[in-house]
Amino acid sequence: MIDPVLLRENPELVRRSQGARGEPSDTVDAALAADRARRQAIAAYEELRARQNAHGKRVAQAPKAEKAALAAEAKELSVRVKEAQQAVTAAEQAAEEAMARIENVIIEGVPAGGEENFVTLRTHGEVPAFSFEPRDHLELGELLGAIDMERGTKVSGSRFYFLTGIGARLELAIMMLALDRALEAGFTPLTPPTLVRPEVMRGTGFLGQHSDEVYHLEDEDLYLVGTSEVPLAGYHMDEIIDLSKGPKRYAGWSTCYRREAGSYGKDTRGIIRVHQFNKLEMFVYTTLEESEQEHERLLAQQEGMLQDLGLSYRVIDVAAGDLGSSAARKYDIEAWVPTQQAYRELTSTSNCTTYQARRLDIRHRPDGGKTQHVATLNGTLATTRWIVALLETHQREDGSVTVPEVLRPYLGGLEVMEPVS
């Protein structure tokens, strides 16, 4: 949730942020009213508690003849204190719910509007041109013996697949390259759990707008994660962490699951939009003051990977209405997919400022002083979908695919992936 002090001191900033996201500004007014009611309830409770304590001392010191009357007053005060305490609990819950309806305050410069209102920051590489009719990634994958959608559907249903032979090796090669890059950049690798408790899923913001995309195991009340961001955000939940030596940087390698609700009929061919995939996710805990610099650092890591894989791409500054509730700014990198004649998202990185940390109560203590909530950031460094752009970009007329030089050491020196028949 957002900083309540910011809400009180600069409600207009919060209103502008909500407006840029396309959200109603009356959520701000409701949160302000709920916050006032909460503080009033606390003040009333504390006043009654002070009177109760003072009255208790009078009862203890009173003559015997006065004790009965004073004791009756004490009993009445006790009832009122209990009622005031219940009022505080109700007011705090109402304030928390009202605050939760306000999304993270966007960073200055984020474009207003919805999905189509992004701003292109830069492009890299020339769009691939072919002297032949290019094949799409699924046709190439089948020629190479790399992708088997038919058996994936037979075993698990639509939008599932097998990566086979060179396909399985290629995915591992991309992931291992990303892991090595993360290690070089000072990230600590983690293999996180892929089932998490509701408070962790809720704390990261994935039970809001994205709740219909999440798989829920009702009997255990656990959620399958759609990104390692979720367990990595929960890793330091309810902790005060030490940032005196710099940010804490983690790289989580996990399988991810998404229901893809609402996407029926979209990208049904191949492995662009599927229910299960692998991903290496970068996650950073840092100070709020350093968060924007760290965001640029994550973006540079991602661009370095895509450049070395020889992919043409563009970087976009995602519009406020397409950020999701937790992000204050998000950059997407979209690679050119030749057979679609379009840029398609391969990776993204988000600065969530203190929004997630407030929900998960993750703090640091700068210079030994008062604790402050940390900022959290995330960014994908490799995922299964990259195979789509890689196969289509580096294909040759006979259906073979050139292996980018940086991947060859992870594939035993293989330079060209050849059709299996």
C-alpha positions in Angstrom: 0.0 0.0 0.0 1.0 3.6 -0.4 2.6 5.7 2.4 -0.2 7.1 4.6 1.9 10.1 5.4 2.2 10.9 1.7 -1.6 10.5 1.4 -2.2 13.0 4.2 0.4 15.5 3.2 0.0 15.4 -0.6 -3.4 14.0 -1.6 -3.3 15.8 -4.9 -0.3 13.9 -6.0 -2.1 10.6 -5.2 -5.2 11.9 -7.1 -3.1 12.7 -10.2 -1.5 9.3 -10.1 -4.9 7.6 -9.8 -6.2 9.7 -12.7 -3.2 8.8 -14.9 -4.0 5.1 -14.2 -7.6 5.7 -15.2 -8.8 5.0 -11.7 -11.4 7.0 -9.8 -10.1 9.8 -7.6 -12.8 9.2 -5.0 -10.7 6.3 -3.7 -8.3 8.9 -2.4 -11.1 10.8 -0.6 -12.4 7.5 0.9 -8.9 6.6 2.2 -8.4 10.0 3.7 -11.8 9.8 5.5 -11.0 6.2 6.7 -7.5 7.3 7.9 -9.1 10.2 9.9 -11.6 7.9 11.4 -8.9 5.4 12.4 -6.8 8.2 14.1 -9.9 9.5 15.9 -10.8 6.0 17.1 -7.2 5.5 18.4 -7.3 8.9 20.2 -10.6 8.1 21.8 -9.3 4.7 23.0 -6.1 6.2 24.4 -8.1 8.9 26.3 -10.3 6.3 27.9 -7.3 4.1 28.7 -5.7 7.1 30.5 -8.9 7.7 32.4 -9.1 4.1 33.3 -5.5 4.0 34.7 -6.1 7.2 36.7 -9.3 5.8 38.1 -7.6 2.6 39.0 -5.2 4.5 41.2 -8.1 6.4 42.9 -9.8 3.0 43.7 -6.6 1.7 45.2 -6.2 4.8 47.4 -9.8 5.4 48.3 -11.3 4.9 51.8 -13.3 1.7 52.2 -16.6 3.5 52.2 -16.0 5.0 48.7 -14.6 1.8 47.1 -17.9 0.3 46.1 -19.0 3.3 44.1 -15.6 3.8 42.6 -15.5 0.1 41.6 -18.8 0.4 39.8 -17.4 3.4 37.9 -14.3 1.3 37.1 -16.5 -1.5 35.7 -18.4 1.0 33.5 -15.0 2.4 32.3 -13.8 -1.1 31.5 -16.8 -1.7 29.3 -16.3 1.6 27.4 -12.5 0.9 27.0 -13.4 -2.5 25.5 -15.9 -1.0 23.1 -13.3 1.7 22.1 -10.8 -1.0 21.5 -13.2 -2.9 19.2 -13.9 0.4 17.4 -10.1 0.8 16.8 -9.9 -2.7 15.3 -12.9 -2.0 13.0 -11.5 1.5 12.0 -8.0 0.0 11.3 -9.5 -2.7 9.1 -11.6 -0.2 7.2 -8.6 2.1 6.7 -6.5 -0.8 5.5 -9.2 -1.8 3.0 -9.6 1.8 1.8 -5.8 2.3 1.4 -5.5 -1.0 -0.5 -7.8 0.4 -3.2 -5.2 3.0 -4.1 -2.5 1.7 -6.4 1.1 2.7 -6.2 1.9 6.3 -6.9 3.5 6.5 -10.3 7.0 8.0 -10.8 7.1 11.4 -12.5 7.3 11.0 -16.3 5.3 7.8 -16.6 2.9 8.3 -19.5 -0.8 8.5 -18.6 -3.4 6.2 -20.2 -3.9 2.5 -21.0 -2.1 -0.2 -22.8 -1.8 1.6 -26.1 -0.4 4.8 -24.6 3.2 3.5 -24.0 6.2 5.6 -25.0 9.0 4.0 -27.1 12.3 5.0 -25.5 14.6 3.4 -28.0 15.0 0.5 -30.5 18.0 -1.7 -31.1 19.0 -3.7 -34.2 17.6 -3.8 -37.6 14.4 -5.8 -38.3 15.4 -9.1 -39.8 14.9 -9.4 -43.6 14.7 -12.7 -45.4 15.1 -13.7 -49.1 12.6 -16.5 -48.5 9.3 -16.9 -46.7 10.1 -17.2 -43.0 8.6 -20.0 -41.0 7.1 -19.3 -37.6 8.6 -20.6 -34.4 6.3 -23.6 -34.1 7.0 -24.9 -37.7 10.7 -24.4 -37.0 10.4 -26.1 -33.6 8.7 -29.1 -35.2 11.3 -29.3 -38.0 14.1 -29.2 -35.4 12.4 -31.7 -33.1 12.3 -29.0 -30.5 8.6 -28.4 -29.7 5.8 -30.9 -29.4 2.5 -29.1 -28.9 0.3 -32.1 -29.9 1.6 -34.4 -27.1 1.6 -31.5 -24.6 -2.1 -31.1 -25.3 -2.7 -34.8 -25.1 -1.0 -35.0 -21.7 -2.2 -31.7 -20.0 -4.6 -29.9 -22.3 -4.4 -26.7 -24.4 -1.5 -24.3 -24.0 0.8 -27.0 -22.7 3.7 -28.4 -24.6 6.9 -30.5 -24.5 10.3 -29.0 -25.3 12.2 -31.9 -26.8 15.7 -32.6 -27.9 17.4 -29.4 -28.9 14.4 -27.4 -27.6 15.0 -28.6 -24.1 18.7 -28.0 -24.4 18.1 -24.5 -25.9 15.9 -23.4 -23.0 18.5 -24.6 -20.5 21.2 -22.8 -22.5 19.3 -19.5 -22.3 18.7 -20.0 -18.6 22.3 -20.9 -17.8 23.6 -17.9 -19.8 21.2 -15.7 -17.7 22.3 -17.3 -14.5 26.0 -16.7 -15.3 25.2 -13.0 -16.1 23.3 -12.7 -12.9 26.2 -14.1 -10.9 28.7 -11.8 -12.6 26.4 -8.9 -11.6 26.4 -9.9 -7.9 23.1 -11.6 -7.7 22.6 -14.5 -5.2 20.9 -17.4 -7.0 17.8 -18.9 -5.3 15.5 -21.8 -6.2 12.3 -20.6 -4.6 9.1 -22.5 -3.8 6.4 -22.2 -6.4 3.5 -22.5 -3.9 3.0 -19.5 -1.6 0.6 -18.5 1.1 -2.2 -16.0 0.4 -0.6 -13.2 2.4 2.5 -13.4 0.2 0.5 -13.4 -3.1 -1.7 -10.6 -1.7 1.3 -8.6 -0.5 2.9 -8.5 -3.9 -0.3 -7.3 -5.5 -1.2 -10.4 -7.5 -4.6 -11.0 -5.9 -6.0 -7.7 -7.2 -6.2 -7.1 -11.0 -4.3 -10.3 -11.8 -6.2 -12.7 -9.5 -8.0 -14.4 -12.4 -4.6 -15.4 -13.8 -3.5 -17.3 -10.6 -4.0 -21.0 -9.9 -5.3 -21.6 -6.4 -5.2 -24.9 -4.5 -8.2 -24.5 -2.3 -7.7 -27.5 0.0 -4.2 -26.2 1.1 -5.0 -22.5 0.5 -1.8 -22.1 -1.5 -1.2 -20.3 -4.8 1.0 -21.4 -7.7 3.2 -18.5 -8.6 3.2 -16.9 -12.1 6.7 -15.4 -11.4 9.5 -15.8 -8.9 8.9 -12.2 -8.0 6.2 -13.5 -5.5 8.3 -15.8 -3.3 11.4 -13.6 -3.7 9.3 -10.6 -2.3 8.2 -12.8 0.6 11.8 -14.0 1.3 12.3 -11.1 3.8 8.7 -10.6 4.9 8.4 -9.3 8.4 12.1 -8.6 8.6 14.4 -5.6 9.2 17.2 -6.2 6.6 20.7 -4.7 6.5 21.3 -2.5 3.4 24.4 -0.8 4.8 26.6 -2.7 2.3 24.3 -2.0 -0.6 21.2 -3.6 -2.2 20.3 -7.2 -1.7 20.1 -8.8 -5.2 18.6 -12.2 -5.8 18.0 -14.3 -9.0 15.2 -16.8 -8.7 15.0 -19.8 -11.1 11.6 -21.4 -11.1 8.8 -22.9 -13.1 5.9 -20.4 -13.4 2.1 -21.0 -13.9 -0.5 -18.7 -15.4 -4.2 -19.4 -16.1 -4.1 -16.9 -19.0 -7.8 -16.1 -18.2 -9.4 -13.8 -20.7 -6.9 -14.7 -23.4 -8.9 -17.3 -25.2 -8.3 -17.1 -28.9 -5.1 -15.1 -28.5 -1.7 -16.6 -29.4 -3.1 -20.1 -29.4 -0.4 -21.3 -31.8 3.0 -22.2 -30.3 4.5 -21.2 -27.0 3.9 -17.5 -26.8 1.0 -17.6 -24.3 1.1 -20.8 -22.3 0.2 -22.1 -18.8 3.6 -23.2 -17.7 7.1 -21.9 -18.4 10.5 -21.4 -16.8 12.0 -18.1 -15.9 15.0 -16.5 -14.2 13.8 -13.5 -12.3 16.0 -10.7 -10.8 14.7 -9.3 -7.6 16.2 -6.4 -5.6 15.7 -4.9 -2.2 17.2 -1.4 -1.9 16.5 2.1 -0.5 13.8 4.3 -2.0 16.4 6.9 -2.9 18.4 4.3 -5.0 15.5 2.6 -6.6 15.4 4.5 -9.9 19.1 4.0 -10.4 18.7 0.2 -9.6 15.8 0.1 -12.1 18.1 1.3 -14.9 20.6 -1.3 -13.9 18.1 -4.1 -14.2 17.1 -2.8 -17.6 20.7 -2.7 -18.8 21.1 -6.4 -17.7 18.1 -7.4 -19.8 19.2 -5.4 -22.9 22.7 -6.9 -22.7 21.2 -10.4 -22.9 19.0 -9.6 -25.9 21.8 -7.8 -27.7 24.1 -10.7 -27.3 21.4 -13.1 -28.5 21.2 -11.0 -31.7 17.6 -10.0 -31.3 16.0 -6.7 -32.5 13.9 -5.0 -29.9 12.4 -1.9 -28.6 12.2 -0.6 -25.0 8.9 1.0 -23.9 7.9 3.0 -20.9 4.6 1.4 -20.0 1.6 3.7 -19.5 0.2 4.1 -16.0 -3.0 2.2 -16.7 -1.1 -0.9 -17.7 1.3 -1.0 -14.8 -0.6 -3.2 -12.4 -1.3 -2.1 -8.9 2.3 -2.5 -7.4 4.6 -0.9 -10.0 5.4 2.8 -10.0 7.2 2.5 -13.3 7.7 -0.5 -15.7 9.8 -0.9 -18.8 9.0 -3.6 -21.3 11.4 -5.0 -23.8 9.6 -6.3 -26.9 11.5 -8.3 -29.5 10.7 -8.3 -33.2 8.9 -11.5 -34.3 9.3 -11.8 -38.1 6.2 -13.9 -38.9 4.0 -11.6 -36.9 5.6 -8.4 -38.3 5.3 -7.0 -34.8 7.2 -6.4 -31.5 6.2 -8.9 -28.8 7.0 -8.6 -25.1 9.9 -10.8 -24.0 10.8 -9.2 -20.7 9.9 -6.4 -18.3 11.3 -4.7 -15.2 9.3 -2.9 -12.5 10.1 -0.5 -9.7 7.5 -1.1 -7.0 9.1 1.5 -4.7 7.8 0.8 -1.1 4.4 -0.5 -2.1 5.1 -4.2 -1.7 7.4 -3.7 1.3 4.6 -1.9 3.2 2.3 -4.8 2.7 4.9 -7.4 3.6 6.5 -5.2 6.3 10.1 -5.3 5.1 12.2 -2.5 6.5 15.8 -1.3 6.9 17.4 0.9 9.5 19.5 3.6 7.9 22.5 4.7 10.0 21.0 3.0 13.0 18.1 5.4 13.1 14.3 4.9 12.7 13.3 2.0 10.4 12.0 2.7 6.9 10.4 0.5 4.4 12.6 -0.7 1.6 12.0 -0.4 -2.2 11.5 -3.6 -4.2 12.3 -4.1 -7.9 12.0 -7.1 -10.3 13.0 -7.9 -13.8 13.1 -11.1 -16.0 16.5 -12.1 -17.3 15.4 -15.2 -19.3 12.3 -17.1 -20.0 11.0 -19.8 -22.3 9.2 -17.3 -24.6 12.6 -16.1 -25.8 12.8 -19.3 -27.9 10.1 -17.8 -30.2 12.1 -14.7 -31.2 15.4 -16.6 -31.3 14.2 -19.3 -33.7 12.4 -16.9 -36.0 15.2 -14.3 -36.1 18.1 -16.8 -36.8 16.3 -19.2 -39.1 17.7 -20.2 -42.5 15.9 -21.2 -45.7 16.3 -24.9 -45.1 14.7 -24.8 -41.7 17.9 -24.8 -39.8 18.7 -22.1 -37.2 22.0 -20.4 -36.4 22.9 -20.6 -32.7 23.9 -17.2 -31.3 27.6 -17.3 -30.4 27.0 -16.7 -26.7 24.9 -19.8 -26.4 27.3 -22.2 -28.2 29.4 -23.0 -25.1 26.2 -24.2 -23.4 25.3 -26.4 -26.3 28.6 -28.2 -26.6 29.9 -25.9 -29.3 26.9 -26.4 -31.6 26.8 -23.7 -34.3 23.6 -24.6 -36.2 20.4 -26.4 -35.1 19.5 -28.7 -38.0 16.1 -30.2 -38.9 15.8 -33.8 -37.6 14.5 -35.1 -40.9 
